[in-house]
Amino acid sequence: MLNFGPIAVPFAYLIFGVVVGRLQHFFSKLHHRDTRLLLYPFLVSLCFSFLQSDSDTLLFNFIKDGFVPIFVVRFGSCVLVDSAVAGSREA
C-alpha cells in the first residue's frame, strides 16, 4: 500500500486469492500417495508469510526452508505408471 496506494490493494488481494485458489485446486487433485503432498505445508505457510513479509524475507525463507525439500521431492520421487495406461500406449 505504501508503494501503490490504497487503490491497488483490492487488486493485490485478487491476485493473491487466485494464486491460493489454484494452489488449493492443484493439491486437491493429487492422489493421497503423491509425494508432492509433502510440499503442501510449506506452500501454505508461504502463503501466510506472503501477507505479512517483505519480498526479501520471502525469498530468504523460500531458499532456506523450501529449496532442499522441493529438490528432494522433485529428484527423489520415482514415477510409477499404471499398467492399464501403459498398455494402452503400446497398442
C-alpha positions, 0 to 999 in steps of 0.5 A: 500500500505504501508503494501503490496506494490504497487503490491497488490493494483490492487488486493485490488481494485478487491476485493473491486469492487466485494464486491460493485458489489454484494452489488449493485446486492443484493439491486437491487433485493429487492422489493421497500417495503423491509425494508432492503432498509433502510440499503442501505445508510449506506452500501454505505457510508461504502463503501466510508469510506472503501477507505479512513479509517483505519480498526479501524475507520471502525469498530468504525463507523460500531458499532456506526452508523450501529449496532442499525439500522441493529438490528432494521431492522433485529428484527423489520421487520415482514415477510409477505408471499404471499398467492399464495406461501403459498398455494402452500406449503400446497398442 
